[in-house]
Amino acid sequence: MKTTEPFLFGCMIVVAIAAGALADDTADQQSQAHSGVPLAEAPAAGATNAATPLHHYSFENSEVTDSVGSANGDLLNGAVVHDGALNLDGDSAYVEFSEPLIPVSDDFSVAFFAKELSPTSDRAEVISQGRWFGQGFYMGYYPPSRSVRLGDEWQETGVRFPEVGQWHHYALTVDGNGSRYYVDGLLATNSQPIHIGAGGNNTRLGRQYEPWPEYFHGAVAELWIYQGRLTPEEVAALAAARPNALSENLNVSFSFSRVFGAVGMTGIVVILGLLLLLLAGVLVLLLLVLVFLKASAARRAVAEGVKDAPTDRKQ
């Protein structure tokens, strides 16, 4: 049984490392969540009106069709709609609407699913509206830190844009009490109210307003624009109502983030720990097989030696 002691000791070390990483990651998330403006929200005096949908794009056909209003979008420079998602090449493709979709003088909410296919060396914007030097609005990130930025008035959120290759749900709600940014139905951070200036370019998907390109390489699905602020419960419901075309990828992403807390060092440590445990188990099994074979060989040698030994006879 002594041969199993290294295996048990290795298991204890791996479990301790994984547990420590999980605890550190959880503490980091809690620290980030409670930095700046407190995330806990008290009921505001004079509650805002319920959010009213202004525009909705399910990308179910080959066009960008508004199922609530009448603001359809134009597919430009190779942007295509396929299998319930808008696909953008990150080089020149984008969608432009004939009017600004997001209210500039009222509370609003924006929600959508998005999946990035490859990072960019430039800034990247999933959605934008407005003009340079005019309280422009956008939802994207800075490279190489991938720090999310949400318009000219909230360029440093302290939240990292998720890694490429997986679908996530994003939502921004704004009213007179503050701005709140959600990822996968959970509040990620909040700040003071942001504002959108009038004029400039109409709403775009996949690039910034002029004169900046800032193309997004990826896909967008289920875009909603509301007048008024969505409640946390309504945001969670939108995140849970994922389209069938995205379900397989989303399930992988959601289960991974729920188990490991986030895609990052914690997940890597746990995966490596499991691989080490598997390797240790295989090595211990091989060692036991070798010990068994040696013991069997030794017993056979003793038996053959006894059998071949000369027998003493009296003359």
C-alpha positions in Angstrom: 0.0 0.0 0.0 3.0 2.3 0.3 3.0 2.7 -3.4 -0.3 4.7 -3.2 1.1 7.3 -0.8 2.7 9.5 -3.6 -0.6 9.4 -5.5 -2.6 10.4 -2.5 -0.2 13.2 -1.6 -0.3 14.5 -5.2 -4.1 14.5 -5.2 -4.1 16.6 -2.0 -1.7 19.1 -3.5 -3.7 19.5 -6.7 -7.0 19.9 -4.8 -5.4 22.5 -2.5 -4.1 24.5 -5.5 -7.5 24.4 -7.3 -9.4 25.4 -4.2 -7.0 28.3 -3.6 -7.3 29.5 -7.2 -11.1 29.3 -7.0 -11.1 31.3 -3.8 -8.8 33.9 -5.2 -10.9 34.3 -8.4 -14.1 34.6 -6.4 -12.5 37.2 -4.2 -11.2 39.2 -7.2 -14.7 39.2 -8.8 -16.3 40.3 -5.6 -13.7 43.1 -5.2 -14.3 44.2 -8.7 -18.1 44.1 -8.4 -18.0 46.3 -5.3 -15.5 48.8 -6.5 -16.7 52.3 -7.4 -20.5 52.8 -7.3 -22.1 50.0 -5.1 -23.8 47.4 -7.2 -26.6 46.9 -4.7 -29.5 49.0 -5.9 -32.2 50.5 -3.6 -35.6 51.3 -5.1 -35.4 54.8 -6.5 -37.9 57.5 -5.6 -40.2 58.0 -8.5 -39.7 54.7 -10.3 -39.1 54.8 -14.0 -41.7 53.6 -16.5 -41.6 50.1 -17.7 -39.3 49.5 -20.6 -41.1 49.5 -24.0 -39.5 47.7 -27.0 -38.7 50.1 -29.9 -36.8 47.7 -32.2 -36.1 44.0 -32.4 -33.9 42.1 -34.8 -34.0 38.3 -34.8 -31.9 37.9 -38.0 -34.1 35.0 -39.1 -34.0 35.8 -42.8 -31.4 37.1 -45.1 -32.1 40.7 -44.1 -31.9 42.9 -41.1 -35.7 43.3 -40.4 -37.2 45.2 -37.5 -40.0 43.0 -36.1 -41.3 45.8 -33.7 -40.7 49.1 -35.5 -39.9 49.9 -39.2 -36.2 50.7 -39.0 -34.6 48.0 -41.2 -30.9 47.9 -41.6 -28.7 47.8 -44.7 -26.0 45.0 -45.0 -22.8 46.7 -46.2 -19.4 45.5 -47.5 -20.1 41.7 -47.1 -22.1 41.6 -43.9 -24.5 38.7 -44.1 -27.4 37.2 -42.1 -27.2 33.4 -41.6 -28.9 31.0 -39.2 -30.3 33.6 -36.9 -27.2 35.8 -36.6 -25.5 38.7 -38.3 -22.0 37.8 -39.4 -19.3 40.4 -39.6 -15.8 39.9 -41.1 -14.0 42.5 -39.0 -12.5 44.1 -42.0 -15.2 46.2 -43.7 -18.6 44.6 -43.1 -21.2 46.3 -41.0 -24.9 47.3 -40.9 -26.2 50.8 -41.0 -29.8 51.9 -40.2 -31.7 54.8 -41.7 -32.3 56.4 -38.3 -30.9 56.4 -34.8 -32.4 53.5 -32.9 -31.4 54.5 -29.4 -33.3 57.4 -27.7 -31.0 60.4 -27.1 -33.3 62.2 -24.7 -34.8 59.4 -22.6 -34.0 56.3 -20.6 -33.0 53.4 -22.8 -31.8 49.8 -22.8 -29.8 47.8 -25.3 -29.5 44.0 -25.2 -28.1 41.4 -27.6 -26.1 38.2 -28.0 -22.7 38.4 -29.5 -19.7 36.1 -30.3 -16.3 37.4 -31.2 -14.4 35.2 -33.7 -11.0 36.9 -33.5 -9.6 39.8 -31.6 -8.6 43.0 -33.3 -5.5 45.2 -32.9 -7.8 48.3 -33.1 -10.8 49.1 -30.9 -13.9 47.1 -31.7 -17.5 48.1 -31.5 -20.5 45.8 -31.6 -23.0 48.7 -31.8 -22.5 52.5 -32.2 -24.4 55.7 -32.7 -23.6 59.4 -32.8 -20.5 61.4 -33.7 -17.0 62.1 -32.6 -16.7 64.8 -29.9 -20.5 64.7 -29.4 -21.2 62.2 -26.5 -21.0 59.3 -28.9 -22.5 55.9 -27.9 -20.9 52.5 -28.5 -20.5 49.1 -26.9 -17.1 47.6 -27.5 -13.6 47.3 -26.0 -10.0 48.6 -26.0 -7.2 46.3 -27.2 -5.1 44.7 -25.9 -6.6 44.8 -22.4 -10.1 44.1 -23.8 -11.6 46.5 -21.3 -15.2 47.2 -22.1 -16.2 50.7 -22.9 -19.7 52.0 -23.1 -19.8 55.4 -24.9 -17.7 58.5 -24.6 -18.9 59.1 -21.0 -18.0 55.6 -19.7 -14.8 54.5 -21.4 -13.3 52.7 -18.4 -15.7 50.1 -17.0 -13.1 47.8 -15.5 -14.8 44.8 -17.0 -13.0 42.6 -19.5 -14.7 41.6 -22.8 -15.0 37.8 -22.8 -12.6 35.6 -24.8 -13.3 34.8 -28.4 -15.3 31.8 -29.7 -18.3 31.8 -27.4 -21.7 33.4 -27.3 -22.5 35.8 -24.5 -25.5 38.0 -23.7 -24.8 41.7 -23.1 -27.2 44.4 -21.9 -26.9 48.1 -20.9 -29.7 49.9 -19.1 -29.6 53.7 -18.5 -32.0 56.0 -16.6 -31.7 59.0 -14.4 -30.3 56.9 -11.5 -27.4 55.3 -13.3 -26.1 53.0 -16.0 -25.9 49.3 -15.5 -23.9 46.8 -17.6 -24.9 43.1 -17.6 -23.1 40.0 -19.0 -25.0 36.7 -19.3 -27.9 38.1 -17.2 -25.7 39.2 -14.3 -24.8 42.7 -13.3 -21.1 43.3 -14.1 -20.7 46.9 -13.1 -22.6 50.2 -12.9 -21.9 53.9 -13.0 -23.5 57.4 -13.3 -26.0 58.0 -16.1 -24.4 58.3 -19.6 -25.8 60.5 -22.3 -26.0 60.2 -26.1 -25.6 63.3 -28.2 -27.8 64.1 -31.2 -26.5 64.1 -34.7 -23.7 62.2 -36.4 -24.2 58.7 -37.8 -27.2 56.6 -37.4 -27.0 53.3 -35.5 -24.4 50.9 -36.8 -23.6 47.2 -36.0 -20.1 46.0 -36.3 -18.2 49.3 -36.6 -17.8 52.8 -35.1 -19.3 56.1 -36.4 -17.1 58.2 -38.7 -14.3 58.8 -39.0 -13.2 55.6 -37.1 -13.4 52.0 -38.5 -13.2 49.9 -35.3 -14.7 46.8 -37.0 -16.0 43.9 -34.9 -15.2 40.4 -36.2 -17.9 38.1 -35.0 -21.7 37.6 -34.9 -24.6 39.3 -33.3 -28.1 37.9 -32.6 -31.3 38.9 -30.9 -30.8 42.7 -30.8 -33.4 44.6 -28.7 -33.6 48.4 -28.2 -36.0 49.7 -25.5 -37.2 53.0 -24.3 -36.9 52.9 -20.5 -34.8 50.8 -18.2 -35.0 47.0 -18.1 -35.1 45.5 -14.6 -32.5 43.0 -13.6 -35.2 40.3 -13.9 -36.0 41.3 -17.4 -32.4 41.3 -18.4 -32.0 37.8 -16.9 -35.0 36.7 -18.9 -33.5 38.0 -22.2 -30.2 36.2 -21.4 -32.0 33.0 -20.7 -34.2 33.2 -23.9 -31.3 32.2 -26.2 -32.1 31.2 -29.8 -32.0 27.6 -30.8 -29.3 28.3 -33.3 -27.0 29.4 -30.5 -28.0 26.9 -27.8 -25.2 24.4 -28.3 -22.4 27.0 -28.0 -24.2 28.8 -25.2 -24.6 25.7 -23.1 -20.9 25.1 -23.2 -20.1 28.6 -22.3 -22.7 28.8 -19.5 -21.8 25.5 -17.9 -18.1 26.3 -17.9 -18.6 29.8 -16.3 -20.9 28.4 -13.7 -18.5 25.6 -12.7 -15.3 27.6 -12.8 -16.6 31.1 -12.1 -15.0 32.6 -15.2 -12.9 31.6 -18.2 -9.4 32.3 -17.0 -6.7 31.0 -14.6 -9.1 29.3 -12.4 -10.5 27.1 -15.2 -6.9 26.4 -16.4 -5.7 25.3 -12.9 -8.7 23.0 -12.4 -8.3 21.4 -15.9 -4.6 20.9 -15.3 -5.3 19.4 -11.9 -7.8 16.9 -13.4 -5.2 16.0 -16.0 -2.6 15.5 -13.4 -4.9 13.3 -11.3 -5.6 11.2 -14.4 -1.9 10.9 -15.2 -1.1 10.0 -11.5 -3.8 7.3 -11.6 -2.4 5.8 -14.7 1.1 5.8 -13.3 0.0 4.1 -10.0 -1.9 1.5 -12.0 1.2 0.7 -14.1 3.3 0.5 -10.9 1.0 -1.9 -9.3 1.0 -4.0 -12.5 4.8 -4.1 -12.5 4.9 -5.0 -8.8 2.4 -7.8 -9.4 4.4 -9.1 -12.4 7.7 -9.1 -10.4 6.1 -10.9 -7.5 4.6 -13.5 -9.8 8.0 -14.0 -11.5 9.7 -14.3 -8.1 7.2 -16.9 -6.9 7.7 -18.9 -10.1 11.5 -18.8 -9.7 11.2 -20.1 -6.2 8.9 -22.8 -7.2 11.1 -23.9 -10.1 14.2 -23.8 -7.8 12.5 -26.1 -5.2 11.4 -28.4 -8.0 14.9 -28.7 -9.5 16.9 -29.0 -6.3 18.6 -32.5 -5.8 17.0 -34.7 -3.2 19.2 -36.3 -0.5 19.0 -40.1 -0.5 20.5 -42.6 2.0 22.9 -45.1 0.5 
